[in-house]
Amino acid sequence: MNTTARFLSIAAVAAFASFGAQADEADASQFATKFETSRTRVEVMADAATVAKTRSTEPAGSRVVSYQSTADRAAVQAQAADAVRMGKISSGELGSM
C-alpha cells in the first residue's frame, strides 16, 4: 500500500507541474513578427547590392597577407618531383613515411 500511495502522489505532483507548462496558446502567436515599412522593393535591393560590393572577405579579427611569388611554376614542380624521388616528401595516399 505504501508504494501505491507514493506512486499516486508522484503522479499528482507531475500532473500539477504539467499544467504550468501549457500556459501559452497553441499557435505561438507571441513569436509572430509584424513589419511596417515604407521602403520599396527597389530600395531594399539597392541597399543589399551596395552591402555585397563593400563587404570584406577577410574574416573578422584576422589579417590577410598577400604574397607575390617570384618562383617559376615549372621550377617548383621539378623541385617537388625531385623531393618525391629522394623520399623527402610522401606521395599519393601514403600518410606518413
N, CA, C and O atoms as CSV, one atom per row, in Angstrom:
chain,resi,resn,atom,element,x,y,z
A,1,MET,N,N,0.820,-1.190,0.000
A,1,MET,CA,C,0.000,0.000,0.000
A,1,MET,C,C,0.862,1.251,0.000
A,1,MET,O,O,0.494,2.268,-0.587
A,2,ASN,N,N,1.996,1.173,0.652
A,2,ASN,CA,C,2.887,2.324,0.753
A,2,ASN,C,C,3.419,2.723,-0.620
A,2,ASN,O,O,3.503,3.913,-0.923
A,3,THR,N,N,3.780,1.745,-1.456
A,3,THR,CA,C,4.314,2.069,-2.776
A,3,THR,C,C,3.223,2.626,-3.688
A,3,THR,O,O,3.498,3.470,-4.540
A,4,THR,N,N,1.998,2.164,-3.514
A,4,THR,CA,C,0.894,2.683,-4.327
A,4,THR,C,C,0.612,4.135,-3.986
A,4,THR,O,O,0.404,4.950,-4.884
A,5,ALA,N,N,0.603,4.466,-2.725
A,5,ALA,CA,C,0.363,5.851,-2.297
A,5,ALA,C,C,1.492,6.759,-2.786
A,5,ALA,O,O,1.248,7.883,-3.222
A,6,ARG,N,N,2.699,6.274,-2.711
A,6,ARG,CA,C,3.840,7.065,-3.179
A,6,ARG,C,C,3.739,7.290,-4.691
A,6,ARG,O,O,3.998,8.397,-5.163
A,7,PHE,N,N,3.371,6.269,-5.447
A,7,PHE,CA,C,3.225,6.388,-6.891
A,7,PHE,C,C,2.135,7.399,-7.246
A,7,PHE,O,O,2.320,8.222,-8.144
A,8,LEU,N,N,1.002,7.340,-6.545
A,8,LEU,CA,C,-0.092,8.260,-6.822
A,8,LEU,C,C,0.278,9.697,-6.460
A,8,LEU,O,O,-0.126,10.627,-7.158
A,9,SER,N,N,1.026,9.892,-5.403
A,9,SER,CA,C,1.426,11.257,-5.036
A,9,SER,C,C,2.425,11.823,-6.055
A,9,SER,O,O,2.371,13.013,-6.367
A,10,ILE,N,N,3.318,11.003,-6.567
A,10,ILE,CA,C,4.255,11.458,-7.602
A,10,ILE,C,C,3.489,11.796,-8.881
A,10,ILE,O,O,3.818,12.776,-9.549
A,11,ALA,N,N,2.485,11.009,-9.230
A,11,ALA,CA,C,1.679,11.279,-10.416
A,11,ALA,C,C,0.899,12.581,-10.263
A,11,ALA,O,O,0.750,13.331,-11.228
A,12,ALA,N,N,0.398,12.855,-9.053
A,12,ALA,CA,C,-0.352,14.093,-8.812
A,12,ALA,C,C,0.562,15.314,-8.929
A,12,ALA,O,O,0.172,16.323,-9.514
A,13,VAL,N,N,1.758,15.230,-8.383
A,13,VAL,CA,C,2.721,16.342,-8.492
A,13,VAL,C,C,3.109,16.564,-9.949
A,13,VAL,O,O,3.227,17.710,-10.384
A,14,ALA,N,N,3.305,15.510,-10.695
A,14,ALA,CA,C,3.653,15.642,-12.108
A,14,ALA,C,C,2.503,16.259,-12.895
A,14,ALA,O,O,2.742,17.048,-13.810
A,15,ALA,N,N,1.272,15.921,-12.564
A,15,ALA,CA,C,0.115,16.493,-13.256
A,15,ALA,C,C,0.012,17.988,-12.983
A,15,ALA,O,O,-0.247,18.763,-13.904
A,16,PHE,N,N,0.212,18.411,-11.725
A,16,PHE,CA,C,0.167,19.835,-11.409
A,16,PHE,C,C,1.305,20.595,-12.095
A,16,PHE,O,O,1.108,21.727,-12.537
A,17,ALA,N,N,2.461,20.005,-12.187
A,17,ALA,CA,C,3.599,20.667,-12.835
A,17,ALA,C,C,3.374,20.801,-14.335
A,17,ALA,O,O,3.828,21.773,-14.938
A,18,SER,N,N,2.693,19.859,-14.941
A,18,SER,CA,C,2.476,19.925,-16.383
A,18,SER,C,C,1.455,20.988,-16.768
A,18,SER,O,O,1.494,21.481,-17.895
A,19,PHE,N,N,0.544,21.359,-15.872
A,19,PHE,CA,C,-0.428,22.406,-16.191
A,19,PHE,C,C,0.259,23.752,-16.378
A,19,PHE,O,O,-0.162,24.534,-17.230
A,20,GLY,N,N,1.285,24.041,-15.620
A,20,GLY,CA,C,2.005,25.309,-15.743
A,20,GLY,C,C,2.777,25.404,-17.035
A,20,GLY,O,O,3.001,26.505,-17.539
A,21,ALA,N,N,3.186,24.288,-17.580
A,21,ALA,CA,C,3.955,24.293,-18.819
A,21,ALA,C,C,3.085,24.556,-20.031
A,21,ALA,O,O,3.612,24.876,-21.096
A,22,GLN,N,N,1.774,24.433,-19.910
A,22,GLN,CA,C,0.867,24.613,-21.032
A,22,GLN,C,C,0.112,25.934,-20.922
A,22,GLN,O,O,-1.054,26.005,-21.310
A,23,ALA,N,N,0.746,26.973,-20.405
A,23,ALA,CA,C,0.070,28.236,-20.166
A,23,ALA,C,C,-0.083,29.069,-21.428
A,23,ALA,O,O,-0.887,30.001,-21.430
A,24,ASP,N,N,0.637,28.786,-22.490
A,24,ASP,CA,C,0.594,29.594,-23.697
A,24,ASP,C,C,-0.440,29.056,-24.673
A,24,ASP,O,O,-0.951,27.946,-24.521
A,25,GLU,N,N,-0.738,29.878,-25.688
A,25,GLU,CA,C,-1.650,29.433,-26.723
A,25,GLU,C,C,-0.963,28.416,-27.619
A,25,GLU,O,O,0.266,28.370,-27.689
A,26,ALA,N,N,-1.746,27.614,-28.294
A,26,ALA,CA,C,-1.192,26.541,-29.100
A,26,ALA,C,C,-0.524,27.034,-30.376
A,26,ALA,O,O,0.322,26.333,-30.931
A,27,ASP,N,N,-0.885,28.232,-30.860
A,27,ASP,CA,C,-0.334,28.702,-32.130
A,27,ASP,C,C,0.942,29.526,-31.978
A,27,ASP,O,O,1.502,29.954,-32.987
A,28,ALA,N,N,1.415,29.760,-30.778
A,28,ALA,CA,C,2.642,30.519,-30.510
A,28,ALA,C,C,2.585,31.903,-31.138
A,28,ALA,O,O,3.534,32.331,-31.794
A,29,SER,N,N,1.474,32.603,-30.937
A,29,SER,CA,C,1.271,33.894,-31.579
A,29,SER,C,C,2.192,34.981,-31.018
A,29,SER,O,O,2.379,36.007,-31.673
A,30,GLN,N,N,2.765,34.794,-29.842
A,30,GLN,CA,C,3.651,35.825,-29.302
A,30,GLN,C,C,4.952,35.917,-30.082
A,30,GLN,O,O,5.675,36.904,-29.949
A,31,PHE,N,N,5.271,34.906,-30.901
A,31,PHE,CA,C,6.505,34.929,-31.668
A,31,PHE,C,C,6.309,35.533,-33.060
A,31,PHE,O,O,7.284,35.708,-33.791
A,32,ALA,N,N,5.096,35.849,-33.431
A,32,ALA,CA,C,4.836,36.421,-34.749
A,32,ALA,C,C,5.395,37.836,-34.795
A,32,ALA,O,O,5.175,38.623,-33.874
A,33,THR,N,N,6.110,38.158,-35.853
A,33,THR,CA,C,6.708,39.472,-36.008
A,33,THR,C,C,5.979,40.213,-37.114
A,33,THR,O,O,5.755,39.684,-38.203
A,34,LYS,N,N,5.616,41.450,-36.808
A,34,LYS,CA,C,4.919,42.249,-37.790
A,34,LYS,C,C,5.828,43.398,-38.209
A,34,LYS,O,O,6.425,44.067,-37.365
A,35,PHE,N,N,5.931,43.622,-39.522
A,35,PHE,CA,C,6.767,44.683,-40.062
A,35,PHE,C,C,5.914,45.681,-40.819
A,35,PHE,O,O,5.073,45.305,-41.637
A,36,GLU,N,N,6.133,46.938,-40.544
A,36,GLU,CA,C,5.526,48.016,-41.311
A,36,GLU,C,C,6.678,48.807,-41.911
A,36,GLU,O,O,7.513,49.331,-41.175
A,37,THR,N,N,6.736,48.900,-43.215
A,37,THR,CA,C,7.843,49.580,-43.855
A,37,THR,C,C,7.330,50.511,-44.936
A,37,THR,O,O,6.276,50.282,-45.530
A,38,SER,N,N,8.091,51.561,-45.179
A,38,SER,CA,C,7.719,52.497,-46.237
A,38,SER,C,C,8.705,52.422,-47.398
A,38,SER,O,O,8.580,53.161,-48.374
A,39,ARG,N,N,9.688,51.527,-47.289
A,39,ARG,CA,C,10.682,51.383,-48.349
A,39,ARG,C,C,10.145,50.465,-49.441
A,39,ARG,O,O,9.412,49.511,-49.182
A,40,THR,N,N,10.535,50.785,-50.659
A,40,THR,CA,C,10.102,49.952,-51.775
A,40,THR,C,C,11.067,48.786,-51.953
A,40,THR,O,O,12.156,48.755,-51.379
A,41,ARG,N,N,10.639,47.848,-52.751
A,41,ARG,CA,C,11.470,46.673,-53.023
A,41,ARG,C,C,12.764,47.070,-53.731
A,41,ARG,O,O,13.813,46.480,-53.474
A,42,VAL,N,N,12.699,48.058,-54.615
A,42,VAL,CA,C,13.874,48.516,-55.355
A,42,VAL,C,C,14.907,49.121,-54.407
A,42,VAL,O,O,16.106,48.893,-54.569
A,43,GLU,N,N,14.452,49.889,-53.421
A,43,GLU,CA,C,15.376,50.483,-52.450
A,43,GLU,C,C,16.076,49.416,-51.617
A,43,GLU,O,O,17.277,49.506,-51.364
A,44,VAL,N,N,15.341,48.436,-51.206
A,44,VAL,CA,C,15.930,47.354,-50.413
A,44,VAL,C,C,16.946,46.577,-51.236
A,44,VAL,O,O,18.019,46.235,-50.737
A,45,MET,N,N,16.617,46.295,-52.499
A,45,MET,CA,C,17.541,45.569,-53.371
A,45,MET,C,C,18.809,46.387,-53.633
A,45,MET,O,O,19.901,45.823,-53.702
A,46,ALA,N,N,18.675,47.714,-53.780
A,46,ALA,CA,C,19.841,48.579,-53.990
A,46,ALA,C,C,20.744,48.575,-52.762
A,46,ALA,O,O,21.967,48.521,-52.896
A,47,ASP,N,N,20.159,48.633,-51.571
A,47,ASP,CA,C,20.961,48.563,-50.342
A,47,ASP,C,C,21.684,47.232,-50.230
A,47,ASP,O,O,22.851,47.192,-49.840
A,48,ALA,N,N,21.009,46.148,-50.565
A,48,ALA,CA,C,21.633,44.825,-50.495
A,48,ALA,C,C,22.793,44.722,-51.471
A,48,ALA,O,O,23.800,44.083,-51.168
A,49,ALA,N,N,22.665,45.344,-52.639
A,49,ALA,CA,C,23.739,45.296,-53.630
A,49,ALA,C,C,24.954,46.088,-53.162
A,49,ALA,O,O,26.088,45.665,-53.391
A,50,THR,N,N,24.739,47.233,-52.508
A,50,THR,CA,C,25.885,48.018,-52.029
A,50,THR,C,C,26.581,47.314,-50.878
A,50,THR,O,O,27.803,47.402,-50.757
A,51,VAL,N,N,25.846,46.627,-50.041
A,51,VAL,CA,C,26.477,45.885,-48.944
A,51,VAL,C,C,27.341,44.769,-49.497
A,51,VAL,O,O,28.443,44.536,-49.001
A,52,ALA,N,N,26.857,44.076,-50.518
A,52,ALA,CA,C,27.635,42.989,-51.101
A,52,ALA,C,C,28.907,43.504,-51.761
A,52,ALA,O,O,29.927,42.815,-51.734
A,53,LYS,N,N,28.879,44.686,-52.350
A,53,LYS,CA,C,30.063,45.236,-53.003
A,53,LYS,C,C,31.101,45.716,-51.992
A,53,LYS,O,O,32.301,45.606,-52.243
A,54,THR,N,N,30.657,46.244,-50.855
A,54,THR,CA,C,31.582,46.807,-49.880
A,54,THR,C,C,31.995,45.810,-48.805
A,54,THR,O,O,32.818,46.137,-47.950
A,55,ARG,N,N,31.456,44.634,-48.828
A,55,ARG,CA,C,31.768,43.653,-47.803
A,55,ARG,C,C,33.165,43.081,-47.997
A,55,ARG,O,O,33.574,42.786,-49.120
A,56,SER,N,N,33.881,42.928,-46.912
A,56,SER,CA,C,35.233,42.395,-46.955
A,56,SER,C,C,35.190,40.880,-46.845
A,56,SER,O,O,34.387,40.325,-46.095
A,57,THR,N,N,36.058,40.214,-47.595
A,57,THR,CA,C,36.139,38.764,-47.495
A,57,THR,C,C,37.107,38.332,-46.409
A,57,THR,O,O,37.273,37.138,-46.158
A,58,GLU,N,N,37.739,39.290,-45.771
A,58,GLU,CA,C,38.668,38.986,-44.685
A,58,GLU,C,C,37.873,38.601,-43.447
A,58,GLU,O,O,36.960,39.330,-43.060
A,59,PRO,N,N,38.191,37.486,-42.819
A,59,PRO,CA,C,37.483,37.108,-41.597
A,59,PRO,C,C,37.724,38.126,-40.491
A,59,PRO,O,O,38.799,38.718,-40.403
A,60,ALA,N,N,36.724,38.323,-39.656
A,60,ALA,CA,C,36.822,39.302,-38.589
A,60,ALA,C,C,37.946,38.931,-37.625
A,60,ALA,O,O,38.040,37.788,-37.177
A,61,GLY,N,N,38.786,39.896,-37.315
A,61,GLY,CA,C,39.860,39.683,-36.356
A,61,GLY,C,C,41.110,39.064,-36.931
A,61,GLY,O,O,42.010,38.711,-36.169
A,62,SER,N,N,41.210,38.916,-38.219
A,62,SER,CA,C,42.417,38.333,-38.791
A,62,SER,C,C,42.976,39.262,-39.849
A,62,SER,O,O,42.284,40.150,-40.346
A,63,ARG,N,N,44.201,39.053,-40.176
A,63,ARG,CA,C,44.857,39.846,-41.206
A,63,ARG,C,C,45.218,38.922,-42.349
A,63,ARG,O,O,45.820,37.867,-42.145
A,64,VAL,N,N,44.852,39.319,-43.539
A,64,VAL,CA,C,45.178,38.542,-44.714
A,64,VAL,C,C,46.405,39.177,-45.352
A,64,VAL,O,O,46.390,40.350,-45.726
A,65,VAL,N,N,47.452,38.397,-45.470
A,65,VAL,CA,C,48.685,38.894,-46.053
A,65,VAL,C,C,48.802,38.336,-47.457
A,65,VAL,O,O,48.754,37.122,-47.657
A,66,SER,N,N,48.954,39.213,-48.421
A,66,SER,CA,C,49.123,38.738,-49.787
A,66,SER,C,C,50.611,38.581,-50.064
A,66,SER,O,O,51.436,39.363,-49.594
A,67,TYR,N,N,50.927,37.565,-50.828
A,67,TYR,CA,C,52.323,37.241,-51.131
A,67,TYR,C,C,52.459,37.072,-52.631
A,67,TYR,O,O,51.724,36.300,-53.246
A,68,GLN,N,N,53.372,37.774,-53.199
A,68,GLN,CA,C,53.625,37.672,-54.629
A,68,GLN,C,C,54.853,36.796,-54.834
A,68,GLN,O,O,55.960,37.169,-54.446
A,69,SER,N,N,54.661,35.653,-55.433
A,69,SER,CA,C,55.754,34.716,-55.633
A,69,SER,C,C,56.557,35.093,-56.874
A,69,SER,O,O,56.010,35.549,-57.879
A,70,THR,N,N,57.878,34.886,-56.774
A,70,THR,CA,C,58.750,35.140,-57.921
A,70,THR,C,C,59.249,33.834,-58.525
A,70,THR,O,O,60.016,33.849,-59.487
A,71,ALA,N,N,58.816,32.696,-57.962
A,71,ALA,CA,C,59.290,31.398,-58.442
A,71,ALA,C,C,58.574,31.005,-59.728
A,71,ALA,O,O,57.416,31.359,-59.949
A,72,ASP,N,N,59.282,30.275,-60.556
A,72,ASP,CA,C,58.719,29.765,-61.806
A,72,ASP,C,C,57.924,28.497,-61.519
A,72,ASP,O,O,58.371,27.655,-60.740
A,73,ARG,N,N,56.762,28.347,-62.130
A,73,ARG,CA,C,55.897,27.193,-61.879
A,73,ARG,C,C,56.595,25.887,-62.242
A,73,ARG,O,O,56.504,24.914,-61.494
A,74,ALA,N,N,57.279,25.848,-63.356
A,74,ALA,CA,C,57.969,24.627,-63.790
A,74,ALA,C,C,59.090,24.269,-62.823
A,74,ALA,O,O,59.324,23.089,-62.563
A,75,ALA,N,N,59.791,25.272,-62.284
A,75,ALA,CA,C,60.869,25.011,-61.335
A,75,ALA,C,C,60.328,24.415,-60.032
A,75,ALA,O,O,60.935,23.512,-59.457
A,76,VAL,N,N,59.192,24.924,-59.576
A,76,VAL,CA,C,58.590,24.398,-58.344
A,76,VAL,C,C,58.134,22.960,-58.554
A,76,VAL,O,O,58.327,22.121,-57.674
A,77,GLN,N,N,57.535,22.663,-59.699
A,77,GLN,CA,C,57.101,21.296,-59.986
A,77,GLN,C,C,58.293,20.353,-60.080
A,77,GLN,O,O,58.210,19.206,-59.638
A,78,ALA,N,N,59.397,20.819,-60.647
A,78,ALA,CA,C,60.591,19.981,-60.749
A,78,ALA,C,C,61.175,19.711,-59.368
A,78,ALA,O,O,61.627,18.599,-59.093
A,79,GLN,N,N,61.169,20.717,-58.496
A,79,GLN,CA,C,61.674,20.524,-57.131
A,79,GLN,C,C,60.796,19.533,-56.374
A,79,GLN,O,O,61.309,18.704,-55.622
A,80,ALA,N,N,59.490,19.607,-56.563
A,80,ALA,CA,C,58.578,18.676,-55.891
A,80,ALA,C,C,58.802,17.257,-56.396
A,80,ALA,O,O,58.790,16.313,-55.607
A,81,ALA,N,N,59.002,17.098,-57.677
A,81,ALA,CA,C,59.258,15.767,-58.232
A,81,ALA,C,C,60.563,15.197,-57.705
A,81,ALA,O,O,60.636,14.004,-57.410
A,82,ASP,N,N,61.597,16.023,-57.580
A,82,ASP,CA,C,62.868,15.574,-57.017
A,82,ASP,C,C,62.711,15.165,-55.554
A,82,ASP,O,O,63.286,14.165,-55.124
A,83,ALA,N,N,61.941,15.927,-54.797
A,83,ALA,CA,C,61.738,15.614,-53.381
A,83,ALA,C,C,61.000,14.285,-53.220
A,83,ALA,O,O,61.296,13.523,-52.299
A,84,VAL,N,N,60.041,13.998,-54.108
A,84,VAL,CA,C,59.323,12.721,-54.045
A,84,VAL,C,C,60.271,11.580,-54.375
A,84,VAL,O,O,60.275,10.552,-53.698
A,85,ARG,N,N,61.082,11.765,-55.425
A,85,ARG,CA,C,62.025,10.712,-55.828
A,85,ARG,C,C,63.042,10.422,-54.740
A,85,ARG,O,O,63.423,9.267,-54.544
A,86,MET,N,N,63.485,11.437,-54.035
A,86,MET,CA,C,64.513,11.265,-52.996
A,86,MET,C,C,63.903,10.836,-51.661
A,86,MET,O,O,64.640,10.541,-50.720
A,87,GLY,N,N,62.565,10.795,-51.562
A,87,GLY,CA,C,61.915,10.330,-50.341
A,87,GLY,C,C,61.786,11.395,-49.272
A,87,GLY,O,O,61.550,11.061,-48.110
A,88,LYS,N,N,61.929,12.647,-49.615
A,88,LYS,CA,C,61.819,13.723,-48.623
A,88,LYS,C,C,60.366,14.051,-48.289
A,88,LYS,O,O,60.073,14.485,-47.175
A,89,ILE,N,N,59.454,13.849,-49.242
A,89,ILE,CA,C,58.026,14.066,-49.009
A,89,ILE,C,C,57.270,12.846,-49.495
A,89,ILE,O,O,57.732,12.123,-50.377
A,90,SER,N,N,56.089,12.622,-48.904
A,90,SER,CA,C,55.300,11.458,-49.300
A,90,SER,C,C,54.505,11.769,-50.555
A,90,SER,O,O,54.316,12.929,-50.922
A,91,SER,N,N,54.040,10.705,-51.206
A,91,SER,CA,C,53.307,10.849,-52.438
A,91,SER,C,C,52.070,9.980,-52.394
A,91,SER,O,O,52.066,8.926,-51.759
A,92,GLY,N,N,51.014,10.421,-53.070
A,92,GLY,CA,C,49.779,9.637,-53.146
A,92,GLY,C,C,49.030,9.607,-51.835
A,92,GLY,O,O,48.959,10.614,-51.131
A,93,GLU,N,N,48.466,8.450,-51.501
A,93,GLU,CA,C,47.664,8.315,-50.298
A,93,GLU,C,C,48.479,7.862,-49.106
A,93,GLU,O,O,47.914,7.562,-48.054
A,94,LEU,N,N,49.761,7.807,-49.240
A,94,LEU,CA,C,50.627,7.405,-48.138
A,94,LEU,C,C,50.625,8.505,-47.087
A,94,LEU,O,O,51.042,9.629,-47.367
A,95,GLY,N,N,50.167,8.198,-45.895
A,95,GLY,CA,C,50.027,9.226,-44.866
A,95,GLY,C,C,51.331,9.644,-44.250
A,95,GLY,O,O,51.596,10.838,-44.110
A,96,SER,N,N,52.155,8.686,-43.876
A,96,SER,CA,C,53.435,9.025,-43.247
A,96,SER,C,C,54.510,8.106,-43.805
A,96,SER,O,O,54.231,7.011,-44.293
A,97,MET,N,N,55.736,8.578,-43.718
A,97,MET,CA,C,56.827,7.805,-44.309
A,97,MET,C,C,57.451,6.866,-43.309
A,97,MET,O,O,58.387,6.140,-43.644
